[in-house]
Amino acid sequence: MVVQAHRDLALPRWAYVPGKQPAADHDALERAKALVPVRYDGFVPASDPALRYGLALNDGGFFWEAHEILEAIWKVAPQGGRDRILLRACIQVANANLKMKMDRSRAALRLLRDAAMELDEVAIRARSGASIGFAGTFAVDNLKFSIRERLTKERRDTGPICLAVT
């Protein structure tokens, strides 16, 4: 399977899980990180190839790798903006998916609760007329629903939470 977020970005050769593999496929990640600008002006474009790749990595089961790419984008996203808050929530979801894969359900549930709070903040800021960009096009309510569903006892044993819920 090839992620079509950018013509030159293929999936890593393996999904890194700490404690199970000696290292991640850093070559694939470096190509994506090279697409991240020094900073974003005003907002993170929803069509940004590194962003699309990071989201696709999560949905393809590459949770550690998704965290790495999304964190690189988060670091240069505008301070205090909705995009940065949404990126933090997506990073927490990717990390929660990784924790679930590692059978660390308590840590995963804590991360999902944190992500839900971040999504609440994105929604509040949306009502106050915040910027356009990633947060302006992302289906925040759909992701919140998926997280809240997972946090209920009867839904804890399902698969990973996808970020392509837009």
C-alpha positions as CSV (number, residue, x, y, z in Angstrom):
1,M,0.0,0.0,0.0
2,V,1.4,3.4,-0.9
3,V,0.2,6.6,0.8
4,Q,-0.7,9.1,-1.9
5,A,-0.3,12.2,0.4
6,H,2.7,13.1,-1.8
7,R,4.1,11.4,-4.9
8,D,7.5,10.7,-3.2
9,L,6.2,9.3,0.1
10,A,5.8,5.6,0.6
11,L,4.9,3.9,3.8
12,P,7.8,2.8,6.0
13,R,9.0,-0.7,5.5
14,W,7.7,-1.7,9.0
15,A,5.6,-0.2,11.8
16,Y,7.8,0.5,14.7
17,V,6.6,-0.7,18.1
18,P,9.0,0.2,21.0
19,G,10.4,-3.0,22.5
20,K,9.5,-5.1,19.5
21,Q,11.9,-3.8,16.8
22,P,15.4,-2.4,17.3
23,A,14.6,0.8,15.4
24,A,12.1,2.6,13.2
25,D,12.4,3.1,9.4
26,H,13.8,6.6,9.7
27,D,14.6,6.9,6.0
28,A,10.9,7.1,5.1
29,L,10.2,9.6,7.9
30,E,13.0,11.9,6.9
31,R,11.6,12.3,3.4
32,A,8.3,13.5,4.9
33,K,9.9,15.7,7.6
34,A,11.8,17.4,4.8
35,L,8.5,18.7,3.5
36,V,7.7,20.5,6.7
37,P,8.5,24.2,6.4
38,V,10.5,26.2,9.0
39,R,7.1,27.7,10.1
40,Y,3.6,28.0,8.9
41,D,2.2,31.5,8.3
42,G,-1.2,31.9,10.0
43,F,-2.4,28.3,9.7
44,V,-1.4,24.8,8.6
45,P,-2.9,24.1,5.2
46,A,-5.3,21.1,5.2
47,S,-3.7,20.0,1.9
48,D,-0.1,20.0,3.3
49,P,1.6,16.8,2.1
50,A,3.4,16.1,5.3
51,L,0.2,16.5,7.3
52,R,-1.8,14.3,4.9
53,Y,1.1,11.7,5.2
54,G,1.1,11.8,9.0
55,L,-2.7,11.3,9.1
56,A,-2.4,8.4,6.6
57,L,0.4,6.8,8.6
58,N,-1.9,6.6,11.6
59,D,-4.8,5.1,9.6
60,G,-2.4,2.6,8.1
61,G,-1.3,1.3,11.5
62,F,2.0,3.2,11.6
63,F,1.2,4.9,14.9
64,W,4.8,5.7,16.1
65,E,5.6,7.1,12.7
66,A,2.4,9.2,12.6
67,H,3.3,10.7,16.0
68,E,6.8,11.7,14.6
69,I,5.5,13.4,11.5
70,L,2.6,15.2,13.2
71,E,4.9,16.4,16.0
72,A,7.3,17.9,13.5
73,I,4.3,19.8,12.0
74,W,3.0,20.8,15.5
75,K,6.4,22.3,16.4
76,V,6.2,24.8,13.6
77,A,2.4,25.4,13.6
78,P,1.3,28.9,14.7
79,Q,1.4,29.2,18.5
80,G,-2.0,29.2,20.3
81,G,-3.9,28.5,17.1
82,R,-6.6,26.0,16.5
83,D,-4.4,24.0,14.1
84,R,-1.8,23.5,16.8
85,I,-4.4,22.3,19.3
86,L,-5.9,19.9,16.7
87,L,-2.5,18.6,15.9
88,R,-1.8,17.9,19.6
89,A,-5.1,15.9,19.7
90,C,-4.1,13.9,16.6
91,I,-0.7,13.2,18.1
92,Q,-2.4,12.0,21.3
93,V,-4.7,9.7,19.2
94,A,-1.7,8.2,17.4
95,N,0.1,7.7,20.7
96,A,-3.1,6.1,22.2
97,N,-3.3,3.8,19.2
98,L,0.3,2.8,19.8
99,K,-0.3,2.2,23.5
100,M,-3.3,0.0,22.6
101,K,-1.1,-2.0,20.2
102,M,1.4,-2.4,23.1
103,D,-1.4,-3.6,25.5
104,R,-1.1,-0.5,27.6
105,S,-4.8,0.3,27.7
106,R,-4.7,2.5,30.8
107,A,-2.2,4.8,29.1
108,A,-4.2,4.7,25.9
109,L,-7.4,5.7,27.7
110,R,-5.6,8.6,29.4
111,L,-4.3,9.9,26.1
112,L,-7.8,9.6,24.5
113,R,-9.3,11.6,27.4
114,D,-6.6,14.3,26.8
115,A,-7.3,14.3,23.1
116,A,-11.0,14.7,23.7
117,M,-10.3,17.8,25.9
118,E,-8.1,19.3,23.1
119,L,-10.9,18.7,20.6
120,D,-13.4,20.5,23.0
121,E,-11.0,23.5,22.9
122,V,-10.8,23.4,19.1
123,A,-14.7,23.5,19.0
124,I,-14.9,26.4,21.5
125,R,-12.4,28.4,19.4
126,A,-14.3,27.6,16.2
127,R,-17.4,29.4,17.6
128,S,-15.3,32.5,18.3
129,G,-14.4,32.8,14.6
130,A,-10.8,31.5,14.5
131,S,-8.6,30.9,11.5
132,I,-8.9,28.7,8.5
133,G,-6.7,25.7,7.7
134,F,-6.4,22.2,9.0
135,A,-8.8,22.8,11.9
136,G,-11.2,24.6,9.7
137,T,-11.7,21.6,7.4
138,F,-11.3,18.7,9.9
139,A,-14.4,16.9,11.1
140,V,-13.6,17.5,14.8
141,D,-17.1,16.3,15.9
142,N,-16.6,12.9,14.1
143,L,-13.2,12.4,15.9
144,K,-14.7,13.4,19.2
145,F,-17.5,10.9,18.7
146,S,-15.0,8.1,17.9
147,I,-13.0,8.9,21.0
148,R,-16.0,9.1,23.3
149,E,-17.3,5.8,21.9
150,R,-13.9,4.2,22.6
151,L,-13.9,5.6,26.2
152,T,-17.1,3.7,27.0
153,K,-16.5,0.3,28.5
154,E,-18.2,-1.7,25.8
155,R,-16.1,-0.2,23.0
156,R,-12.6,-0.5,24.4
157,D,-11.6,-3.7,22.5
158,T,-12.2,-2.3,19.0
159,G,-9.5,-1.4,16.5
160,P,-7.5,1.8,16.3
161,I,-9.0,5.2,16.0
162,C,-8.6,6.7,12.5
163,L,-7.8,10.3,11.8
164,A,-9.2,10.4,8.3
165,V,-12.7,11.2,9.7
166,T,-13.1,14.3,7.6
